[in-house]
Amino acid sequence: MNVEQILIHGKLDRHVPVDLNVDYHRRAIEQGDKVRLVVLPEVEHFMIIEPSSSAWKAVTDSLETSKGSSR
């Protein structure tokens, strides 16, 4: 696909099982894609998109780290 990807998933997500992203990540790596998986422990589905949640800093840090590495 040749598109850098960051997969961010909460380990406690009951809406979308983390195994879906784990499997996608594995397959993408096998196909040579540049993809990174960040699994946040103690984080459920909506915490990832909620700026006031405890998970938000980890989400933004992951994006900033990626931004810096693509320069």
Secondary structure, DSSP 4 states (H G I P E B T S, - for coil): ----EEEEEETT-SSS-HHHHHHHHHHHHHTT--EEEEEETT--GGGGG-TTSTTHHHHHHHHHHHHHHT-
